[in-house]
Amino acid sequence: MNNHWTKLTHRYPDEKECLASFIAWQAAEVVAGVKPANLINILDRELACGRNMFTLWGKHKVSVLMEGNLRGLDLKWKGDRLLVFIYSPTALEKILKRTPVKKALCLLGYNYDNVDEALWHLQKRMQGIDFPHEIGFFLGYPVKDVYGFMGLCDLPVVGNGTWKMYGKLESSLAVLNQHIAAREIVIDALCTGKNPLSLIKKRPDFHQAA
């Protein structure tokens, strides 16, 4: 298996397919439907293949993402890169409706009735110096772990993965392992020639493959 997306760029003479392959690789867990969102960095620089992903993002993000069920939100520009939030509106809505999530976000000044309003608050907070810890909710991390990281509960730290884990380790590891398995499935699909636009449009059959 290729271990980096740039090894695939020669396969995509079409700009939209190239951008779709980048999104699918960077947000594989979201494409697979096991995670509500991912953060990805889009660099404003020319790659070895001669393309600039920041330019392609500006030209084709709407048409590429509208092919499927994903959306993208520009969160913050820093240096030569744009931090983008790739998300599933349906999956994110389910998380943001959860009572413990709404309770924690309310403490931080969030006042929302839908996904767009919640993301407006997140985007605003992203402009500050400090990285907002509540983003863990938006990324689908276990609520207990986000609560622990935010200092809203007294659970002990029990592990580190993509995020810091608190309390019962097994439940956090189960989520992490699902994310890892989903990523492997999507990346394998890309590496074996699956059309990236179709991947985004119709999520891979993760549960069957797993």
C-alpha positions in Angstrom: 0.0 0.0 0.0 1.2 3.5 -0.8 2.0 5.3 2.5 1.4 8.8 1.2 -1.3 10.4 -0.9 1.2 12.2 -3.2 2.2 8.9 -4.6 -1.2 8.7 -6.2 -1.3 12.1 -7.9 0.0 10.8 -11.2 -3.2 8.8 -11.6 -5.5 11.8 -11.8 -5.1 14.0 -14.8 -8.6 15.4 -14.0 -8.4 18.2 -11.4 -11.6 17.2 -9.7 -10.5 13.6 -9.3 -7.2 14.8 -7.9 -8.9 17.0 -5.3 -11.4 14.2 -4.5 -8.5 11.7 -3.9 -6.9 14.2 -1.5 -10.1 14.7 0.4 -10.8 11.0 0.6 -7.3 10.3 1.8 -7.2 13.0 4.4 -10.8 12.5 5.6 -11.0 8.7 5.1 -12.8 8.1 8.4 -15.5 10.6 7.4 -15.8 9.2 3.9 -16.3 5.7 5.5 -19.1 7.1 7.7 -17.5 6.2 11.1 -16.5 9.7 12.1 -18.4 13.0 11.7 -15.5 15.2 10.7 -11.8 15.6 10.2 -9.4 18.6 10.1 -7.2 18.8 7.1 -4.4 21.2 6.1 -4.4 22.4 2.5 -1.0 23.9 1.6 -0.7 26.8 -0.8 2.3 25.4 -2.6 3.1 23.5 -5.8 3.5 19.8 -5.4 5.9 17.6 -7.4 3.1 16.8 -9.8 2.8 20.5 -10.6 -0.5 21.1 -8.9 -1.4 23.3 -6.0 -4.1 21.8 -3.7 -5.1 25.2 -2.3 -5.9 26.3 -5.9 -7.8 23.2 -6.7 -9.8 23.6 -3.4 -10.8 27.1 -4.4 -11.8 26.0 -7.9 -13.6 22.7 -7.3 -14.5 22.2 -3.6 -18.2 23.0 -4.2 -18.7 20.7 -7.1 -16.6 17.9 -5.7 -18.3 17.8 -2.3 -21.8 18.3 -3.6 -21.3 15.0 -5.4 -21.8 13.3 -2.1 -22.8 13.9 1.5 -19.7 15.7 2.8 -19.2 19.5 3.2 -16.1 21.6 3.8 -15.6 24.7 6.0 -12.6 26.9 5.9 -11.6 27.4 9.6 -8.4 29.3 9.7 -5.6 30.5 7.5 -2.1 30.2 8.9 1.1 30.8 7.1 1.0 28.9 3.9 -1.8 26.6 4.8 -5.6 26.6 5.2 -7.2 24.6 8.0 -10.4 23.0 6.6 -13.1 21.1 8.4 -14.5 18.3 6.3 -17.7 16.9 7.8 -20.9 15.0 7.3 -23.8 17.3 8.2 -26.0 14.3 9.2 -23.5 12.7 11.5 -22.4 16.0 13.1 -26.0 16.9 13.8 -26.6 13.8 15.8 -23.6 14.6 18.0 -24.4 18.2 18.5 -27.9 17.3 19.7 -26.6 15.2 22.5 -27.4 16.7 25.9 -23.8 16.5 27.4 -22.4 18.0 24.2 -24.9 20.9 24.2 -24.3 21.4 27.9 -20.5 21.7 27.5 -20.8 24.0 24.4 -23.3 26.2 26.2 -20.7 26.9 28.9 -18.4 28.3 26.1 -21.0 30.6 24.7 -22.4 28.4 21.9 -26.0 29.0 21.2 -27.2 27.0 18.2 -30.3 25.2 16.8 -28.5 23.5 13.9 -25.1 22.5 12.5 -24.5 25.7 10.6 -25.0 27.8 13.7 -22.7 25.6 15.8 -20.0 25.7 13.1 -20.3 29.5 13.0 -19.4 29.6 16.7 -16.5 27.1 16.2 -15.2 29.1 13.2 -15.3 32.3 15.3 -13.4 30.7 18.2 -10.8 29.3 15.8 -9.6 32.8 15.1 -8.2 33.1 18.7 -4.7 32.2 19.7 -5.7 29.1 21.6 -7.0 26.0 19.9 -10.6 25.4 21.1 -10.6 22.1 23.1 -14.3 21.6 22.4 -13.5 20.7 18.8 -13.2 17.1 20.1 -16.9 16.9 20.1 -17.1 18.0 16.5 -14.5 15.4 15.6 -16.5 12.6 17.1 -14.2 11.8 20.1 -15.9 10.1 23.0 -17.7 12.6 25.1 -16.0 11.4 28.3 -12.6 12.1 26.8 -13.5 15.6 25.6 -15.0 16.3 29.0 -11.8 15.1 30.7 -9.6 17.2 28.4 -11.7 20.3 29.0 -11.5 19.7 32.8 -15.2 19.2 33.1 -14.9 15.9 35.0 -12.4 14.2 37.3 -11.7 11.1 35.2 -8.0 10.0 35.2 -5.9 10.0 32.0 -5.6 6.4 30.8 -4.1 6.6 27.4 -3.1 8.6 24.3 -4.0 8.0 20.7 -5.3 10.5 18.2 -6.7 12.1 21.3 -6.1 12.0 25.1 -8.3 9.3 26.7 -9.9 9.4 30.2 -11.8 6.9 32.3 -12.6 3.6 30.7 -9.8 2.9 28.2 -11.6 0.0 26.4 -14.4 2.2 25.1 -12.0 4.8 23.8 -9.8 2.2 22.1 -12.9 0.7 20.4 -13.6 4.0 18.8 -10.0 4.5 17.8 -9.7 1.1 16.3 -12.8 1.7 14.3 -11.3 4.9 12.9 -8.1 3.1 12.0 -9.9 0.2 10.3 -12.1 2.6 8.3 -9.0 4.6 7.2 -7.3 1.5 6.0 -10.4 0.5 3.9 -10.7 3.9 2.2 -6.9 4.2 1.5 -6.8 0.7 0.1 -9.7 1.5 -2.2 -7.8 4.5 -3.5 -4.6 2.6 -3.9 -6.3 -0.2 -5.8 -7.9 2.2 -8.3 -11.3 3.1 -6.9 -12.5 6.4 -8.4 -12.2 9.0 -5.7 -15.3 10.9 -6.8 -17.4 7.8 -6.5 -15.9 7.1 -3.0 -17.0 10.5 -1.8 -20.4 10.1 -3.5 -21.1 6.7 -2.1 -19.3 5.7 1.1 -17.5 2.3 1.0 -19.3 -0.6 2.6 -17.2 -0.3 5.8 -19.1 -2.6 8.0 -19.2 -5.4 5.5 -15.5 -5.0 4.8 -14.6 -4.8 8.4 
